[in-house]
Structures are given as C-alpha cells and as structure tokens.
Amino acid sequence: MSNNQKLRRLTMAALCGAVSFVLMYFSFSVPVLSPFAEFDFSALPELIGGFILGPVGAIEIITVKLGMKLLFKGSSSLLTGELINFVLSVSYILPAVLYYRKHKTKKGAIIGMTIGTLIGVAVSVPANVCLTFPLYIKLYGMNWEGILEMCSAVNPWIKSIPTMVAFSIIPFNLISRAVTSLIALLVYKKLSVPIKKLIQ
C-alpha cells in the first residue's frame, strides 16, 4: 500500500468516525423498554467502514467517534461511559468485520452481522449490570431500587435486575443491532463501490 493510499484510508476512517459522531446527536428514546434506552445509528458508519477498511479501520472509526465526543461534549462519567461505549461497539463490530473479511459474500455479511449482534448482546448484559448502572448509582446518588422503580413505571414486567436484563437490556440491544445490521445490508453495496474507489 502506497503512502497516498494509506493517507486516503486514514482520511476515510476519520470521515466515517465523524459521521458516526454526528449520528450520536440524532438519538431517540425507546421508553417501552426502559427510561434509559436511547437508540442512534452511530454504529452504521462503524460497520460499513469496518467492512471496507477492515478491523483496524473499524477500531479507528470508533476511536475517532469517541474522541470527537470527548472534544465537543466532554464526559459526564469520568470517561467510564466512553470506555463502555467503546467495548460495546467493538463487541458488535469486530466479530462482524472479522467474519466478513474471510467470507466476502452477502451470506458472509449476514452471518457476520448475526454473530456480531449476538456477541454484542451478550457483552451488553455485564457491561450494563456491572458497569453502567453501578456508575450512575455512584455518580448521581441513585440506587438499584430507584432504577428498578423508574424502569417498572414504563415497563411493568421489570421487577428485579434479572427481569430488567430479560425485558430491557437484551431486547433493546438485540433490536438496535438488528436494525443497524439490516440497514447496513441494504446500503452497503451502494456505498462501498464509491468509497473503495476513493481509497484506492
């Protein structure tokens, strides 16, 4: 790879990261699952960019997104929230990208995104229960009882931490990853051709 190609590749990773950052602003709540559930499409440029640029490119895109978030919005969680965001993004994007890298077909993309979705959902459970919510409890003087009451007010099936996992964390992450994967599947071919021409 020539120096010009490396520069174009890094530029494309930075551009995808910037688009991902912008998409973070267009989030919307999913109150039927929990009052804390907010969905955005920031994973879409990460996934498409990762398919084109590979696993290193995917990590670069995620890093740019979070770096811009810290630069323009700062952190309200002593960087812990950004670290969790990085872990959740990587757990979804990298398995999909790594599988697609070895099976560059539509079927390979579908299988890769399915694997990424399942791993992302699995990682989201301990990430939320052991990191995210304990962090909010510590930073904002909350407690588990108060969090569960807030969740139960919008989703009466939530009565405990296990039911919050079953009826909020798992379905939210499953739906959000599935929707992102479906959109990526629909638009990837249309976007990949011009992008690949730009970085060649």
Buried (B, 14 or more C-beta within 10 A) or exposed (E): EEEEEEEBBBEBBBBBBBBBBBBBEEEEEBEEBBBBBBBBBBBBBBBBBBBBBBBEBBBBBBBBBBBBBEEEEEEEBEEBBBBBBBBBBBBBBBBBBBBBBEEEEEEBBBBBBBBBBBBBBEBBBEBBBEBBBBBBBEEEEBEBEEBBEBBBEBBEEBBEBEBBBBBBBBBBBBBBBBBBBEBBBEEBEEBBEEBEEEBE
